[in-house]
Amino acid sequence: MNSFVENVLCCNKRDDSSDSGDELCDKDAKDLSYIGEAVHKVLGKSYNRLHHSQWNVTSGQIIGAVDDSPRDVWESSADPPQGNDDWLPEKMGALISRTQAFCDVMSLGPPDGLFLEAFKESLQLLYDRSKTTGDEIVVRFMFGNIAGVPVNCDRVIKALTKDIPEDSNLRIWVGAWRRGFSWNHAKLIAVDGVFLHTGGHNLWDRHYLRNNPVHDLSIELRGRVTRDGHRFANEQWSFVQAKQSTLIGSVVDKIPDGMPLAKRTRVTVSEWPKGATTFPPQFVKQLIEKSSHQSLIVDKSKDVKLISIGRQGSMTFVSRPSDAAIIAMIESSKTVIRMVLQDIGPVTIPGTKRALPGLTWPTAVLSALGGAIYDRGVDVEIVLSNPGCIPGSLKGTEACYGNGWSCVDVASEIVKTIRKNHHKVNDARLRALVKDNLRICFVRHNKSDSYEDGMSIGLHAKHFIIDDICCYIGSQNLYTCDLAEWGLVVDDKETVQNIKKTYFDRIWKNSYIQLDCDVDAVMDGLGVDRNGEFKLFNVTNHNDMIHGGGDEFYDIDESQVKVLKETYESAMNSREVSPEARDDECERKTPSPSRVCKSTDEIGGEAAASRENEPQDQDESDDDGNRNQLSLDCCGLRESLEIASG
């Protein structure tokens, strides 16, 4: 092990000189597995200035089993009963209610339904605590300002604080941001630097708690890893403050959240109660030192090794630490890779088997998987969302999980990289590799891919296990995107094998059917071009009102809708898909395995590693061109345009 680094620079600026040229060795990087060491090495070498702000080697205690929802469905063909997963918002609310000093909540969009009610109850408890003790309690909520439908922070904070008096030292801030087509997509609750909940779960009632719920995965921890979550939130709050503190930002601050705004960067923030400062304090450990919770993390004997990994999207120009960490994990595999993912391929044009123009498959991820199979004989097992899952009786334009690719499509794209990187490989060898090493299936309950009413079963998890000794749980999808993401690498064999036993083994036993990934079909698909035909400016995979989230908390930004409308029409014209075909694609409920479908709200995954450095700030420009290639949900866009046009 290299010598320890006593003092590490923490980067709170949007400076992209993330590599100082000196390899950093985290002082806690002892006893890592070869997978953890591979992650530590690439982060320490290429992203040393982002240590503590976007990655860190740390530790914590995992509390109970992983939080997978819906619960208790794998060995059953029956739909989960009403109230089956009400425990999820209750658990999140209980976590917030523990706050004695400082709480961060981050998600794609604001809470609604039972999530909102649980959060309101927890804030009432914090009011009571602050009123009794006289201590200040800080709560920061950070969301994503999705292009075309920005968060109305004023409405959110009014809903959260309804009926709470203003005569205590409870202070609440709600913020949201967008830069180009990047915004927050991380999901975490961090309390007093001690309690942490993170993973893939959004805060939407109809996606998780009603009929036909989508599957998702998160994890609860206790320990110093929580401070990494607070520090990750710090960077986004610093960005919001910096942008709103400029001359233009001060003018924009006077504009209502819902006002159309043709501006590359959009940040919004609201504070409570009246008289509170415009921006919240930054998290520093001194703010939580008096919290009695600190005694809970003194004993680290039950802690496991963790590496927090994140990315801030286009808040930075080049650096995407978590992308490099994920590739390092895959490339260090020796025996088996097990994945549970929403999707790998980009969003498709409705009615076709082609990606939206300009969107491509995540080459680095696919090449790493292909290399693992060909070079080292690694087995790869992947569970994907069925296309066309629409939870909670929402419309297909409001929520739809699965980007539209079959398991054969995904397998063919992986095998393509083997052929590209190993020109002399013959079809017989490729066929043998697909048969012996590559297994991909759609998620199922007891071998059934649909709920009782025929709706396909959806999956929103972002989870993978390497060699059964190291795993990732977080918010980052593996298909091409450029959002702000955060997650954890769990580097402890016993813990990972327990996660495998209680989660992956059950989902695989219930889901795997060999026919999903027919060898002949995979080989026949090697000549198919599934990428978009030409490059467009940033477009994003978003759904009307954020996947059916509470629409009272969003506004329609006409200027962004106009841009997205032109992009959508261009995409549809390029494919010559009839309006009837589009409508049929939106409304059809039960897909076949080969059905082409829309994507979900999420966009996470591989960044363009070769992206060139750009000027320090182009935020005031209207030019969204030549940036990161993202995803666009056509059907969600169509509905947004219909709403916007009245």
DAQUI-V585652 format. One record per residue. SS is DSSP state (H for helix, E for strand, L for the rest). PHI is phi in radians with two decimals (NA if undefined). Layout:
BEGIN
SS,PHI / SS,PHI
END
This chain:
BEGIN
L,NA / L,-1.20 / L,-1.12 / L,-1.29 / L,-1.80 / L,-1.31 / L,-2.11 / L,-2.07 / L,-1.28 / L,-1.78 / L,-1.71 / L,-1.83 / L,-1.81 / L,-1.60 / L,-1.41 / L,-1.67 / L,-1.43 / L,-1.26 / L,-1.91 / L,-1.42 / L,1.73 / L,-1.89 / L,-1.25 / L,-1.74 / L,-2.00 / L,-1.06 / L,-1.12 / L,-1.67 / L,-1.44 / L,-1.89 / L,1.08 / L,-1.34 / L,-1.24 / H,-1.11 / H,-1.30 / H,-1.06 / H,-1.17 / H,-1.11 / H,-1.14 / H,-1.04 / H,-1.13 / H,-1.21 / H,-1.25 / H,-1.16 / H,-1.45 / H,-1.76 / L,-2.36 / H,-1.16 / H,-1.29 / H,-1.71 / E,-1.06 / L,1.37 / L,-1.69 / L,-2.25 / E,-2.78 / E,-2.98 / E,-1.57 / E,-2.61 / E,-2.73 / E,-3.11 / E,-1.84 / E,-1.40 / L,-1.69 / L,1.16 / L,-1.41 / L,-1.10 / E,-1.60 / E,-1.89 / E,-2.31 / L,-1.21 / L,-1.50 / L,1.00 / L,-2.10 / L,-1.13 / L,-1.63 / L,-2.15 / L,-1.67 / L,-1.48 / L,-1.17 / L,-1.10 / L,-1.25 / L,-0.99 / L,1.44 / L,-1.00 / L,-2.13 / L,-1.12 / H,-1.05 / H,-1.17 / H,-1.12 / H,-1.09 / H,-1.15 / H,-1.12 / H,-1.11 / H,-1.09 / H,-1.13 / H,-1.07 / H,-1.19 / L,-1.35 / L,-1.01 / L,-1.90 / L,-2.47 / E,-2.59 / E,-2.39 / E,-2.04 / E,-2.18 / E,-2.25 / L,-2.83 / L,-1.17 / L,-2.48 / L,-1.15 / L,-1.29 / L,-2.45 / H,0.94 / H,-1.16 / H,-1.12 / H,-1.09 / H,-1.11 / H,-1.13 / H,-1.20 / H,-1.10 / H,-1.12 / H,-1.18 / H,-1.17 / H,-1.10 / H,-1.13 / H,-1.18 / H,-1.03 / H,-1.04 / H,-1.13 / H,-1.14 / H,-1.13 / H,-1.31 / H,-1.54 / L,1.40 / L,-1.40 / L,-1.33 / E,-2.12 / E,-1.87 / E,-2.23 / E,-2.01 / E,-1.88 / E,-2.21 / E,-2.22 / E,-1.75 / L,-1.54 / E,-1.11 / L,-0.98 / L,1.63 / E,-2.41 / L,-1.17 / E,-1.25 / L,-1.56 / H,-1.11 / H,-1.08 / H,-1.14 / H,-1.09 / H,-1.21 / H,-1.17 / H,-1.18 / H,-1.19 / L,-1.84 / L,-0.99 / L,1.30 / L,-1.66 / L,-1.10 / L,-1.79 / L,-1.77 / L,-2.23 / L,-1.73 / E,-1.34 / E,-2.21 / E,-2.24 / E,-2.25 / E,-2.16 / E,-2.27 / E,-2.69 / E,-2.60 / E,-2.59 / E,-2.27 / L,1.07 / L,-2.05 / E,-2.05 / E,-2.77 / E,-1.22 / L,-2.32 / L,-1.16 / L,-2.22 / E,-2.73 / E,-2.19 / E,-2.14 / E,-2.21 / L,0.95 / L,1.14 / L,-2.22 / E,-1.81 / E,-2.46 / E,-2.33 / E,-2.67 / E,2.66 / L,-1.89 / L,-1.17 / L,-1.46 / L,-2.04 / L,-2.03 / H,-0.97 / H,-1.31 / H,-1.50 / H,-2.08 / L,-2.00 / L,-1.86 / L,-1.24 / L,0.95 / L,-1.17 / L,-1.46 / E,-1.34 / E,-2.67 / E,-2.53 / E,-2.45 / E,-2.54 / E,-1.89 / E,-2.41 / E,-2.38 / L,2.60 / L,-1.23 / H,-1.00 / H,-1.04 / H,-1.10 / H,-1.12 / H,-1.11 / H,-1.05 / H,-1.18 / H,-1.10 / H,-1.13 / H,-0.91 / H,-1.08 / H,-1.24 / H,-1.18 / H,-1.10 / H,-1.11 / H,-1.03 / H,-1.14 / H,-1.10 / H,-1.28 / H,-1.47 / L,-1.55 / L,-1.30 / H,-1.04 / H,-1.13 / H,-1.08 / H,-1.16 / H,-1.26 / H,-1.04 / L,-1.06 / L,-1.45 / L,-1.49 / L,-0.99 / L,-0.95 / L,-1.52 / L,-1.21 / L,-0.96 / L,-2.58 / L,-1.45 / L,-2.53 / L,-1.10 / E,-1.90 / E,-2.33 / E,-2.13 / E,-2.39 / E,-2.68 / E,-2.33 / E,-2.19 / E,-2.56 / L,-1.46 / L,-1.03 / L,1.70 / L,-1.20 / L,-1.11 / L,-1.07 / L,-2.10 / L,-1.33 / L,-1.22 / L,-1.34 / L,-1.26 / L,-2.40 / H,-1.13 / H,-1.11 / H,-1.26 / H,-1.97 / L,-1.06 / L,-1.45 / L,-1.16 / H,-1.18 / H,-1.16 / H,-1.08 / H,-1.18 / H,-1.30 / H,-1.96 / L,-1.19 / L,-1.45 / L,-1.83 / L,-1.16 / L,-1.74 / L,-1.25 / E,-2.08 / E,-1.21 / E,-2.37 / E,-2.21 / E,-1.42 / E,-2.32 / E,-2.57 / E,-2.66 / E,-1.95 / H,1.04 / H,-1.39 / H,-1.04 / L,-1.99 / L,-1.59 / L,-2.20 / L,-1.24 / L,-2.37 / H,-0.99 / H,-1.16 / H,-1.04 / H,-1.12 / H,-1.14 / H,-1.14 / H,-1.09 / H,-1.08 / H,-1.10 / H,-1.11 / H,-1.24 / L,-1.61 / L,-1.11 / L,-2.14 / L,-2.23 / E,-2.69 / E,-2.13 / E,-2.11 / E,-2.24 / E,-2.20 / E,-2.37 / L,-1.17 / L,-2.98 / L,-2.13 / L,-1.39 / L,-1.27 / L,-1.21 / E,-1.63 / L,-1.33 / L,-0.95 / L,1.46 / L,-2.35 / L,-1.97 / L,-2.27 / E,-1.22 / L,-0.99 / L,-0.88 / L,1.56 / L,-1.66 / L,-2.22 / L,-1.34 / L,-1.31 / H,-0.98 / H,-1.09 / H,-1.14 / H,-1.09 / H,-1.13 / H,-1.12 / H,-1.16 / H,-1.09 / H,-1.12 / H,-1.09 / H,-1.19 / H,-1.33 / H,-1.37 / H,-2.17 / L,1.17 / L,-1.29 / E,-1.41 / E,-2.14 / E,-2.13 / E,-2.30 / E,-1.89 / E,-2.11 / L,-1.22 / L,-1.09 / L,-1.11 / L,1.44 / E,-1.33 / L,-2.16 / H,-1.40 / H,1.07 / H,1.02 / L,-1.30 / L,-1.39 / L,-1.11 / L,-1.49 / L,-1.74 / L,-2.78 / L,-2.76 / E,-1.76 / L,1.87 / L,-1.46 / L,1.93 / L,-1.73 / L,-1.45 / H,-1.09 / H,-1.10 / H,-1.02 / H,-1.10 / H,-1.09 / H,-1.08 / H,-1.18 / H,-1.16 / H,-1.14 / H,-0.97 / H,-1.18 / H,-1.12 / H,-1.09 / H,-1.19 / H,-1.49 / L,-2.36 / L,-1.09 / L,-1.54 / L,-1.19 / L,-1.74 / H,-1.13 / H,-1.11 / H,-1.18 / H,-1.07 / H,-1.07 / H,-1.15 / H,-1.14 / H,-1.10 / H,-1.17 / H,-1.66 / H,-2.11 / E,-2.08 / E,-2.32 / E,-2.31 / E,-2.56 / E,-1.54 / L,-1.20 / L,-2.52 / E,-1.87 / L,0.89 / L,1.26 / E,-1.81 / L,-1.67 / E,-2.50 / L,-1.37 / L,-1.08 / L,-1.52 / L,1.66 / L,-1.21 / E,-1.18 / L,-1.48 / L,-1.82 / E,-2.43 / L,-2.21 / L,-1.23 / E,-2.29 / E,-2.57 / E,-2.64 / E,-2.13 / E,-1.96 / L,0.96 / L,1.06 / L,-2.23 / E,-2.62 / E,-2.53 / E,-2.13 / E,-2.36 / E,-3.04 / L,-1.83 / L,-1.58 / L,-1.29 / L,-1.78 / L,-1.52 / L,-1.05 / L,-2.98 / L,-2.66 / L,-1.74 / E,-1.42 / E,-2.31 / E,-2.66 / E,-2.88 / E,-2.21 / E,-1.68 / E,-1.65 / L,-1.99 / L,-2.59 / H,-1.02 / H,-1.09 / H,-1.13 / H,-1.14 / H,-1.18 / H,-1.22 / H,-1.09 / H,-1.05 / H,-1.16 / H,-1.49 / H,-2.11 / H,-1.10 / H,-1.02 / H,-1.24 / H,-1.17 / H,-1.22 / H,-1.05 / H,-1.42 / H,-1.84 / L,-1.21 / L,-2.31 / H,-1.05 / H,-1.15 / H,-1.05 / H,-2.29 / L,-1.15 / H,-1.05 / H,-1.07 / H,-1.14 / H,-1.09 / H,-1.15 / H,-1.13 / H,-1.52 / H,-1.20 / H,-1.61 / L,-1.49 / L,-1.59 / L,-1.82 / L,-1.52 / L,-1.18 / L,-1.47 / L,-2.58 / L,-1.52 / L,-2.01 / L,-1.18 / L,-0.95 / L,-2.34 / L,-2.24 / L,-1.44 / L,-2.35 / L,-1.89 / L,-0.84 / H,0.90 / H,0.91 / H,1.08 / H,1.35 / L,-1.15 / L,-1.00 / H,-1.22 / H,-1.18 / H,-1.76 / E,-2.22 / L,-2.16 / L,-1.64 / L,-1.67 / H,-1.03 / H,-1.13 / H,-1.26 / H,-1.07 / H,-1.06 / H,-1.08 / H,-1.15 / H,-1.10 / H,-1.08 / H,-1.11 / H,-1.09 / H,-1.09 / H,-1.09 / H,-1.11 / H,-1.18 / H,-1.10 / H,-1.16 / H,-1.78 / L,0.95 / L,-1.63 / L,-1.26 / H,-1.00 / H,-1.11 / H,-1.14 / H,-1.13 / H,-1.10 / H,-1.09 / H,-1.19 / H,-1.26 / H,-1.63 / L,-1.08 / L,-1.78 / L,-1.91 / L,-1.49 / L,-1.48 / L,-0.99 / L,-1.67 / L,-1.11 / L,-1.59 / L,-2.44 / L,-1.34 / L,-1.82 / L,-1.57 / L,-1.18 / L,-1.44 / L,-2.44 / L,-2.65 / L,2.50 / L,-1.33 / L,-1.60 / L,-1.32 / L,-1.15 / L,-1.60 / L,-1.01 / L,-1.42 / L,-1.11 / L,-2.15 / L,-1.00 / L,-0.98 / L,-2.62 / L,-2.12 / L,-1.12 / L,-1.53 / L,-1.48 / L,-1.54 / L,-1.40 / L,-1.71 / L,-1.44 / L,0.93 / L,-1.96 / L,-1.19 / L,-1.40 / L,-2.09 / L,-1.98 / L,-2.27 / L,-1.59 / H,-1.04 / H,-1.21 / H,-1.09 / H,-1.15 / H,-1.02 / H,-1.16 / H,-1.04 / H,-1.18 / H,-1.13 / H,-1.14 / H,-1.12 / L,-1.48 / L,1.50
END
